[in-house]
Amino acid sequence: MNESLEVRRKRLAYRSRHRGTKELDILVGAFAERHVAGLDAEQLGRFEALLELPEPLLYDWLTGKSLPPPEHDHDVTRLFLQFKLKP
């Protein structure tokens, strides 16, 4: 069955807030709230692939301890790495 974009966006937003560690739940969830509605189907696929990655890997990217490998160096990753929570 083909999932509508709206249902897919809602599912990914929910997954973004329920990853495991509180810190990444807050960061990834806030990113999803701000950006998922504007992502097209291909970008949603790239975002979903990021959600599949281990949390320590994403954390290292966010803190600058490491850079994303070429297969994850794309528009959604760059948008995610530039994302800042508003104080």
Beta strands, then each sheet from edge to edge (+ up, - down):
end
